[in-house]
Amino acid sequence: MTTRLSVFDSPLFLGFDQFEKTVDRMRKTAAEGYPPYNIEQVGDHGLRITLAVAGFSMDELDIEIEKNQLNIRGRQKEEEGRVFLHRGIAARQFQRSFVLAEEIEVLGATLDNGLLHIDMKRHEPESIVRKIQISGKSHQEPVGIENKE
């Protein structure tokens, strides 16, 4: 059995195991260099991701959000009947992923001169304070969890 050290190994971080899995997945895909991209701050609350996707048309690009993960995919179609004497521009596919915080909203995307721009806005999270009632009754089982034996 191997022990892996993580920033989330602290007993003070409860329920962050899914976040840790996402970080691990992102670390693996971060090494890929294609396509190159920029992330910029736009105003006080705006963000923009720009990917260099020269040669891709709008119908060859796909953007999805799944469980706070922004996935951008590109797949170029091969044109039949073309004969290349030299092929230095490869028609390749890509997938680039970004993990978004809960307060990030994707506003839209535009394709302009080979650059794919994805605009986002950061919403200020609400401060929620909730009082937890303390019961005087002693419990053998944790509160709210039923024993199903």
N, C-alpha and C positions, 0 to 999 in steps of 0.2 A: 504494500500500500504506500503510495507516495502522497506526501503532504504538500499542498500548493499554497504558497503565501499570497495573500491578496489584501488590498486595502479594505475589503469588506469582511475580512476574517474577525474583525473586532465584534465582541458581543453587543456593542452599542448600535450596530447596523442590523436591524431586523427586517427581513423581507426583501432584501436587495439581491437575492440570488438570480432573479431573472435579469436584472440590470447588469450584473456581472457577466452573465452569458452573452448579453448584447455587446458589452465592451470587448469581450474575447473575440466575438465574430467580427467586429469592426476592426480590431487590431490585425486580423488575418487579411482583410481586404484592403487595408490602408497601404500595404506595400505596392499595390498595383499603381502604375503611373499613367495609365491611359483611361480616359482622356484627361488632360490636365485641366485644373479648375482653380477658381478663385472664390474666396468667401469674403464679402465686404459688408461693413456696417453702413447702412443708409439711414441717415437721420438718427433720432434718439431710439426708435423702437424697430427700425427696419433692418432686414438682412437680405442679402442677395448672393446666391450661388450662381456662378457663371462657368459653364463647361465649354471647352473648345471642341465642337462636333462638326468640323468642316467635312463636307461630303455627305452628311446625313440630311434627309428630308424630314418633314414633320411626321409623315406616316411611318418612318423608320425609327422613331423615338417613342418611348413609353415612360411615363412618370406615375408612380403609385406611392401611396402611403399605407403602410401596414404596421400596426402596433407601434406607432411613433418612429417608424423607420421610413425615411424617404428613399425610394429606390428609383434610379434612373437607368433605363436600358436602351441600348441602340443595336439595331441589326440591319446592316445594309443588304439590299437585294442584289444578287448577281444578275447582270444582264446577259442573256443568252445571245450567242452569235458574235460576240466581240472577241477579237483576236489581239492579244497584247504581244508586242515585240519586246517590251520591257514593262515590268509591273513593279513600280516602286511605291505606289499608293495601295496599301492593302485594304481590302474590304473586310473589316473585322467587326465583331460584335463586342460590346462592353456592358458591364454593370457597375454602377457606382452607387454606394449607399451612404447615407448620413443618418445618425440618430438625432431626433428632434426632442427637445424638452417639451413637457406638457403644455407650456404656455406659448409655444410657437405655432402659428397658423400659416399655412401655405396659401398665398393669395392668388398665384397664377404663374404661368410660364410663357415666355416668348422666345422665338427663334429668329435671330437677326444676324446676317452676314457670317454664318457658321458658328455663332455663339448662342448657346442655350442659356437663357436667364431664368432663374426660379426665384421669385420674390416672396418674402415671408415677413411676418410681423410678430413681434414679441409682445404678448399681453402681460401686464403686471398681474401676478397672482394675488388673489384675495387672501387676506390674513384671516384664517378661520380658527377661532378658539372655541373649544368644546369642553365643558365641565363634565367630569366623570364622577358619578355618584358612588360613594363608598358604602358598602353594605356591612352591617354588623354581624351577619350570619357567616359562620365558618363553612367553607366548601372543601370537599375532598376532590371534586372535579373542577376544572377551570370554568368560570362563569360563561354561559352561553354554549358550552360544548357538552353534548350528551354522550353518555357511554352506551354503545350499541351492542353490548354483549348480552 
